[in-house]
């Protein structure tokens, strides 16, 4: 069936602020969907309250509404746009679906004559209402775990008596497993049941028999209105049942599934999708498989929407699920659409992978002191990374190198656990770092059978680990000048980094790199082409690997590299790696805008990033995408291969910035602000000397490297003191201390977790107002301040956790002038070329400098959305030397005030102290527009500004 021509205008509902359980994968889906609709000439109206994402950029839709996700906002939009024909709610995660159902129940869609596309309400209700879903599976003959629904405490107790333990409690209609729990013993049941009933918006839970230790699989499907169904990707969870899929290490394609069971699973998934309603779009189905030879299959759940895994599946296969699902929602059939990668085959095909994908989640437990770090049914990760390799081992290593947790891969970096009890404990109670602990257990000599017995991880995966360890042991017998070429090649093919190989042989990383060069062991780049090279791909989306040389008939040797280097002038943009607290999706927004601006300036753009959830890693954002770890060795090899004019580091947050020193050392040009200026801003001593020279005030401070030095300093600085390590992200390890005992405890604690780090002690300006400014500066010293924000909370709450108002609401002319003067002076003195963010503390009408960051900051997207100006585009053109600041016609438009409101995910950590301080804890943000300061919402925020302040 061709496109439904009656649809001329579509409303897309976004997913709101980033929270644990619903992150930027839905902004990726929404962005793809909006582009897909506009390709069809359809008007797109978008509602989403998240200012940090590319999805809410004015370029993404015809009308973008940065409004709260409520039915009140929906009614306002439908009144303003009576031309809206349809609503697409499947791109915004659970938030969008729940809002869509609420609007349907209130009759809003009917009142405005808006039809639902991409899913139908019945399908949502069947899949979300645990009782209806159970009945459906019985009807169609798909096996499921014994389960019953309870909508009261009494009913729950009856089911518990019938089933016995262990049990799983799953609330209906919740997000990221909120309220779900595995109960092993009677005394824990009552509290978990009460919590589950409260967590569900309809106060209903499903109680089922726990399938502990069963293997878990996910299938991503697409279906059109002609009932064609394709399975895009099969994902296997390395972790067995009992750990939320969002917290599991996952692998594609499935590794340990027999073909017979796979075919059965496919048939069940297709049957389930066809039986939940007559709709066209994407679907995610989860199954459990018994870990014995019988391989019994049990259906767990089905989500009739684009899911967290569909972003991963899209990046894993190169098949843009959200984009195609949107076309299907318009009425197209799969055979009428084109494969986006080959451009020569139809979309009615199932991708074939000639490589392996490994996804590893990224956690931030260090931000939630006292949190339960054990993994279970409630998702706790804040982001994820994906590694692509020719083997599971290579992909696993690349994923671990992408995590940015100071590990160089599995083992061989001297950071493994050596304590038997600790290793057993971490394996027994699934820990966030178990991906490394398995390796440590093997290194300690714990038998694979014992590791399998404890973790229930399939033996195939454990044997892959064991092979890696044997290789490490073998290489450790050699020195750099005696290592056989075949062993070095094998280590590289299995994903070991040069740093790890150097660690094994007790030499320098550079010596291993030199040996590789001499022995002609170089990375080659392969295409992600959806079809295992059966058809020619036109999309340059690459991953690296190592190949053994092939000898031709004439005796010449070669390796096959699919990344053809052009003679165009090129620029590399370094991405920001996995999302985490302190460095979220706002840097992806900056990277995407940077890439687009460089294209406008005539450059071939090259993106390097490893985050599967984002738009920057879409195969058609940059001219070339290298889906690789933002890890020195990988970046250096790509730069040597591509030979760009330079590298942009100031858009990818601290991740990219940390690589600036290496780039400068190796003579690679950094576009924009130089490494020396970046280092000057980070080096507190040098920066303070600069401020003294410029006659700009800053709080008294000192630098200490031990507890003894810190207590001596305290005598001259006066309490309270703000203590922090240098070169950290999101205020990690920052604390306000009020006496010598607290100071000593915190310093000892910090030096234990970050040995060898310098600690900064600042006199804390108690009761000061905090403000920040972002600006663009060019090489000629022209400075334009894009925005000045005042924080509602007092100084001492991390800027990422503060409500920030644009423009300021109670700073006098005298203070504002100081902020402007200081910003311009500092931007010029640091020789900034591009963006800079400066934070201030204001006390007794004096403006003190807290810190300066010569890079894109967390607040840049917020300011750009509030003022309706493409600031990153301008800043990138300045970095490239293509424009001066004076070339742009700045025209900010904002009536009233915009407030950046932090959003927290404390519900995942019930026992954690929710007080706010110098260390950032928010996972996302929303934007609130108010006409004036009499607004009730502003009054409410202002009255609570000191409530959560803590040291």
Steps between C-alpha positions, in 0.01 A plus 500: 500500500645842414518796733182632664464832316246637749780551756650847448596597856626276784558559872798312647512457878853496648621327815579802721810537719762224515440266795647161583288257298414741222794678345607660175424192288149645474632835383692312234175324401300824505761684293503222238122495496471876447747482209314206353167688505647815350651298214137419414405868496301464824487785751651395836389646833706380794449517877786423738617679814870408465721791387824297491424289194532539126138379476367834629718705265298740284644330188342165590132589462272769359383589851684400818319538833728491805210439736425264790372161380142535625156479342466877569796562266355258240169694498686834460693361200192345336314832536793691347531247215152380397664355186660209698368174347685236702710437809804270511559396864739205447826700485496648851535191717263419784442870578350567155288184508361578845416857392334371184281259700404777745404731211297216347317430826411871528368491142750763381597324172133446417405862582764635260456233230857369539573139416767283659767359268780249560312313771146465632376553853386139529853379420643722775240390751545130422877517539509728806212346693667187640171307536384567142845406366499173694157411358613581147804273525280216627264554206771489232690216669824682584655366825555736793620480859226416753365843598199671657389861530436676830332838541489485878736406781275211605491349149882526484535303825272224363717465185818486711358206698405319179833545312772496768841663458693638308238733352509801269277804557446720190278811521283578195567811287839597644831604351840329504379230739398753769361318803600155372672264741610140546399367842689205644355488850169558675611792722582718194170439321260744671716811449572410134130438429397834655772685305396328174130587546595863570739520203235389249279787377203256504614335829534157348788252502574171328650239730680222316720204574862615464684338209837557663796393290301465176655662193343822371451611139347800324368524145443826315221476244332722241155436354311678221126533439521214250609274789856460374729451801879519504731425791769765496721373778529221756673610819629260765549613858829365634343539846225252580146587611484709816693802369308769310587499128609865530762391757605186313801448278339413168634342183374499139450277318398236757799275572378195690159430348442183301342553159190296592432715806573818304240403235243422775573836665458683168163334440381589852612863465320539165186334638505730806547813290217404264263423786527820707313725257489619145784752486810572292827588669779372724482249781736350758439147637686342793536127566658273760653166398576218744875442535475123442487289183120531482529878433141569609386847388289733713373843388577780746357814341429689179531878448303633201728800458855594420698381803838558665627199311382625163756783511765235568357273227499791253866577565591129512346418163501833318123460456332826621202350684335827613526651153341196329240453781386858435453431127303185587277706731416716196373194315801397294585132469853372559545394137423858387786645706871511429782353710661820630854359493521326162247732329452218248308234693159505670428554870319165499809304601665382817849639567794258506793575731855396410627651826409488869350774716548525877310758707613577854301735728669792680409567865553797731474344847776733623242782486258318731683435823350210691311370196441131451744414219362152441332463164149361474164561335510879540722670248779711655736583212521854363639425154662236284779428253517271201805323357514355147753228416557199281468275805326509837839547669596801288157665543510434877841665532397800291187547712701485826750753357206733419363515857740772623542356847882502489520143368693406186286196424466163670791422730862584417485843661588424863156608624332162548368363829739264686288412804320162473210592734444829321494331158252234615281769662494708178412197290230380742328840529522627142723808519531781246862400424438126462613520136852549643454278807443187285848554353648552849334177618657304213838665568472388863443142388132467596365220271259597223247250635496689833463840326213356292334352809506840674415733209304266267681673211517258206822293482563621143557857626717380789718298262550812287628675813726207583658510152582867552665430832713216352615738227597762760701239690679388184595856394629572852785253434645727232674837482426761235796393285420125515118501456404290192298690237216243504447546876491879467252473211284256699494735801395790277234288325361412841473868590791547742619863504866593451499615865390156618759318287764741636382419855539126430862544386598782737576755227354828371182531292699693237741204464210265420361753253844526334525119484158484333608757241824312430317169461228659286221410746262788434131555554277455199152648483190306402153618402187443703287419196192302626559222245843339570644659183244324277401834349703819464444744788509873435504614863845550654448350846816322621652292779861388530655158518827319423542257210763242417672588173375341179762400246421555131616276216788740426625472860386845620325513836208721593218554750160621385406848623147615412549861616614690191673829584400794281714802415244745646591717799376318808418571861461245782242562774562303820179381667427488870481122552242345732242713678562551869409747772697816426533428130176422328318545174572875480846419364347282231290802401821704470681229300214468249488878450879507469491237226225683308684835527828345375309355202366850425862624497589246230676239720459126481385418852618198700327402823661269760270375776384179671158591645218310324222716649580825322449696178874565460547128428226491237646373173399813309590780745870532405654423159686214669416332829761294686312308770806460718602558864594862579827347617843629397622202299186483285489875441868522407466218245197666337683836485804335341271333246288806414759781545249775591573874512436479873283370783215675685518411871288767667159355408537152655516602866777387734547176300629678190676771702709242690648384166620850410837455673580183303390664174726801568790271596470308173487820294133463400328836453224582748244722329390790718645566845854357539596224745709747700195722558284199591767385746539850645128507587524155668824575688381690805838652578561639150139615468513689832823673392318610185203634700740690733665653193159603362400641840194270519397374849478128582445314829820440701633154423791262540623171355574193713632155422455347848276527807782672688540771233120546494471558877787753490326684217174510695666732754547769234183445293223504767211254513265412333722352227406352164728200435529345153738295287632662180397384150168338592155489351166611646651609831615145580648479849412862588392573856455796732672440837455708815779378734842332498367153581261505201779638283743224596240224447401629154860555382606147607190359330568691177868408477406136552259503202705735277864442601759757395238767429544860611223627723367854483381671818293815449354725762125440455304823461211415727166644391633629166287511186629287213484604135658382176565640155561333164677686222650462153844651436711515181874520433478880467362535853140577404274366777124454491324387819223263394337483841533585870308278744431543868456190716198492728686277751789662690866443424599149614245306295665370181402709196357186334264449796389863525192661354650766273310803368573674173534799516591559871210606721659709778855602409550877493658696215831530690527120545392429141768735370768319706382164356521637145843658555645190670364268227655705220834542676532128581387384153766722336774417754446126444524562122163325466395411148147365519292450814572576867295464819585695816345450844475779757419544869354837599535623857455859628478624137843355414521244219750218569612243243435136591626341178529537122449224243613589147262250334133441424328481837195316625296822469566583132201304358272655765606855404472419129142368547397787728626767260430313175858543375740237350795589726697176449483550124650848538764384750613212274542737204714720728710197609561409137618856428221526243330794675559769758251564782420835335373321185186376674177687543404404856128539564394322824123473551358432847197654665515464877732236648619148421584275797721191469362248749706197605332159508617224737468121496501447878209254473756239387698548823244518782755506786721774360531846653313733263675813627680707237855628519810562290483155335251472213218244533240595236456273198318746275321831472185668377432856392227722642395829340332760723374847411608668824626439853147500644452156346404240766755247372786749539378596847490134601859438376631813668340420836667154503842613379692417822304196605732233359833676545757278664868481538 
